[in-house]
Amino acid sequence: MLPRQAYLHLITGGARSGKSRYAQELTRQWSETPIYVATARVWDDEFAERVTHHRHDRGPEWTVFEEQRYVSRLPLADQVVMIDCVTLWLTNFFLDTQQDVAQSLYLFKQEIDTLLTMPGRFIIVTNELGMGVHAETAVGRAFTDLQGWANQYVAGQADAVTLMISGIPVPIKTAIP
């Protein structure tokens, strides 16, 4: 494995807690030409509207990549990169592996480990699913477990972790970039 070169900041919180807005602000503080990596698949019309809304939140200075699984294959070295978000990224692995939690987690960890070997600053957005309503189905509970383990892994690798609560950033783990 190549040595770690990246600075990693994880931003986590519940739905509509201000995670993406805060991540965009932080990314723009660090770069005049930031990169945005969208990991979502567009599932329906409502989700397409959300994507359009997020696009309007960013200005022309952003370079945008859409990659559902293999983010580490993008030209991200020596850049300031915002990846939004782990939940959608994991969903892609989870569906592509026929809901295999262990394989999905393995593939995701490989991506994080590869990103860490790249020089640059990475801001990764994720959701705290375990803080919400308990999933009703076995598949939902399996995905919540996957999300929790993935979040723990990224947070353990991160130089900094910020929890967003009602639009307020709460530092959980700090480091100077």
C-alpha positions in Angstrom: 0.0 0.0 0.0 1.2 3.5 -0.8 1.8 5.9 2.0 -1.0 8.2 3.1 -0.9 11.6 1.5 -4.5 13.0 1.8 -6.1 15.2 4.4 -9.6 13.9 5.1 -12.5 15.8 6.7 -15.7 13.8 7.4 -19.0 15.8 7.7 -21.8 13.8 9.2 -25.3 14.4 10.5 -29.0 13.8 9.9 -31.2 14.6 6.9 -31.4 18.3 6.2 -28.8 19.2 8.9 -26.8 21.4 6.6 -24.1 18.9 5.8 -23.7 19.7 2.1 -24.0 23.4 2.6 -21.2 23.4 5.2 -19.1 21.0 3.1 -19.4 23.4 0.1 -18.5 26.4 2.2 -15.4 24.6 3.6 -14.3 23.3 0.2 -14.6 26.9 -1.3 -12.5 28.3 1.6 -9.7 25.9 0.6 -9.9 26.3 -3.2 -11.0 28.7 -5.8 -11.4 25.8 -8.2 -13.0 23.0 -6.2 -14.1 19.6 -7.3 -17.5 18.1 -6.5 -18.0 14.3 -6.8 -21.7 13.3 -6.9 -22.2 9.6 -6.1 -25.9 9.4 -6.6 -28.0 7.6 -9.1 -31.1 9.5 -10.1 -33.9 7.1 -9.1 -37.0 9.2 -9.9 -38.4 12.7 -10.7 -38.3 13.9 -7.1 -34.7 12.9 -6.7 -33.9 14.6 -10.1 -35.3 17.8 -8.6 -33.0 17.5 -5.6 -30.0 17.0 -7.9 -31.0 20.1 -9.9 -31.3 22.1 -6.6 -27.8 21.0 -5.5 -26.4 22.0 -8.9 -27.8 25.5 -8.5 -26.1 25.8 -5.1 -22.7 25.5 -6.8 -21.2 28.1 -9.1 -19.3 27.7 -12.3 -15.9 27.5 -10.4 -16.8 23.9 -9.5 -15.6 20.9 -11.6 -18.3 18.2 -11.2 -17.8 14.5 -11.6 -20.6 12.0 -11.3 -19.3 8.6 -10.2 -21.4 5.9 -8.6 -18.7 3.6 -7.3 -15.1 4.1 -8.2 -14.4 7.6 -7.1 -10.7 6.8 -6.7 -10.4 6.4 -10.5 -11.2 10.1 -11.0 -8.4 12.7 -11.6 -8.5 14.0 -8.0 -4.8 14.1 -6.9 -3.6 17.5 -5.7 -7.1 18.9 -5.6 -9.7 20.0 -3.0 -12.5 17.6 -3.4 -16.0 17.3 -1.9 -17.6 13.9 -2.1 -21.4 13.9 -1.6 -22.3 11.4 -0.2 -21.3 8.2 1.5 -24.9 7.0 1.9 -25.6 7.1 -1.9 -22.2 5.7 -2.6 -22.9 2.8 -0.3 -26.3 2.3 -1.8 -24.7 1.7 -5.2 -22.3 -0.9 -3.8 -25.2 -2.5 -1.8 -27.4 -2.9 -4.8 -24.7 -4.0 -7.2 -23.6 -6.8 -4.7 -27.2 -8.0 -4.2 -27.3 -6.5 -0.7 -24.1 -8.1 0.5 -23.1 -6.0 3.5 -19.6 -7.5 3.8 -18.7 -7.1 0.1 -20.1 -3.6 0.0 -18.1 -2.6 3.0 -15.0 -4.1 1.6 -15.4 -2.3 -1.8 -16.1 1.0 0.0 -13.0 0.7 2.3 -10.9 0.0 -0.7 -12.0 3.2 -2.2 -11.3 5.2 0.9 -7.9 3.6 1.3 -7.0 4.5 -2.3 -8.2 8.1 -1.9 -5.9 8.4 1.2 -2.9 7.6 -0.9 -3.6 10.6 -3.1 -2.2 14.1 -2.3 -5.0 16.5 -1.7 -7.8 17.5 0.6 -11.0 15.4 0.7 -14.2 16.5 2.3 -16.6 13.6 2.5 -20.3 14.0 3.5 -22.3 11.2 5.1 -25.5 10.6 7.0 -26.1 9.3 10.5 -28.8 6.8 9.7 -28.6 5.2 13.1 -29.8 8.4 14.8 -33.1 8.2 12.9 -36.1 5.9 12.8 -35.3 2.2 13.1 -35.6 0.5 9.8 -38.7 -1.7 9.4 -37.2 -4.3 7.0 -34.3 -6.7 7.2 -32.8 -5.0 4.2 -33.2 -1.6 5.8 -31.5 -2.7 9.0 -28.7 -4.3 7.0 -28.1 -1.1 5.2 -28.2 0.9 8.4 -25.5 -1.4 9.8 -23.4 -1.0 6.6 -23.7 2.8 6.9 -22.7 2.7 10.5 -19.6 0.6 9.9 -18.6 2.7 6.9 -19.0 5.9 8.9 -16.9 4.4 11.7 -14.2 3.5 9.2 -14.0 6.9 7.5 -14.2 8.7 10.9 -11.3 6.6 12.1 -9.2 7.5 9.0 -10.3 11.2 9.1 -8.1 14.0 10.3 -11.2 15.9 11.2 -14.9 15.0 11.8 -17.7 17.5 12.1 -21.3 16.7 13.2 -24.0 19.0 11.8 -26.9 19.6 14.1 -29.7 22.0 12.9 -27.2 23.8 10.6 -24.6 24.2 13.3 -21.2 22.5 12.8 -20.0 20.7 16.0 -16.4 19.6 15.9 -16.0 16.0 16.9 -12.4 15.4 15.9 -10.1 18.2 14.9 -6.8 18.7 13.0 -5.2 21.6 11.2 -5.3 21.0 7.4 
